[in-house]
Amino acid sequence: MSGSGRHTGFLSENKIIVSQRFAVIGLGQLGTSIALTLASRGAEVIAIDQELNNVERIKDQVAYAVALDATDNKALQAQDIDRAAAAVVAIGDNFEALVLTTVVLQELGVKRIIARAASEQQRAILTKLGIEEILLPEKKVGESVAKMLLQPSIKAFLSLSDEYEIVEIEAPAKVTGQTLVQLNLRKKFNLNLITLKRKADTEEESAHFIGVPYPETKILKGDVLFIMGSHEDIRQFIASYQ
């Protein structure tokens, strides 16, 4: 296999801060997004894929990009994978290759492995292999789309557990003009308002966050509320002001 890569940063290779070095294996949409996000935040990323085209597409945006067969123990070992703080296995179209790669990473002593699963069955298999951090992107996307279809006022959400979440909701028309004291989310709905995002006054400006809202903060038309609470309490809040 051929490979390509480049080294970036202020430290020489023998002084790499291990805690900021990550491997991403599988450069589909998910893997590429993870690799680029890590790199944009200053992490040293080694991006790996069996397809050279995928490697070429990302090579100028990460520290190293290499085309190789990740199920090959010697090929991965040659990349000093064991020096990475974590490895993400994001192979999406070949579960057998994903499992074999995961096993190789375990054999090489990688301390933290995060693996992708496309189904609950795959998740169960990875769990039996001892993988504790498992991504189910298709399931998450499906849940997000369904939730936003059923409750159009929700722009985005983050699940904190099976019961609690943080949601981004456009302020209902019925609450505009009210202060947070008048709205009284905590007493009426058992919800916490974390912050709110306000539209810019002019087209040249961008929307901005209010920060930590005060009791006298007034909700304006177009404000976006960031609310934390249980699924049911949030549902009741939305239903009350529709």
C-alpha angles and dihedrals in degrees: 000000000000122000142188135196148149135211121230135178140061099283127080116241094259090056099051114147100237093204088065098047118098136175122215115191118193116036103210120125094293097043093045091050092051093047094048093046092051092047092048088057094054101263121139106242130193107198117199133188136153092228114078092207091062091049093048090053094059105027097101094052102052135051095249133008118185134179111216145124104269092200088067108095095202093047092054093042089055088062092058090240090164089068092063119104088222142353126216116205104202100163104146109178103046117047093180090058090047092053093046091048090050091052091049090052090051090050090051091053101247104173100213125030124183115188135190123234127189096198143015089258091057089046090055091051092050090048090055088053088059098256109146100178111063129169121214100183097164091053092048092049091048092051092047094050093046092049093050091047092051094042108030093181089069109090097180140343142196120210112221095181140333088291110027134058145162114236134191108219131176107237109262114243090241093064099046111115093028123116120229089253090057093044091049096186094176096056099036101040107008090243133137123219106216098183142316135233119223129205117247119258092230136028090246092061127070129228114273139200119247091215117215105003120226125221089254094050108124122219113232132198110278095023116142116218124212105207132180125202145097121315091246096048091050090048090052092049092053093046092050094059102036 
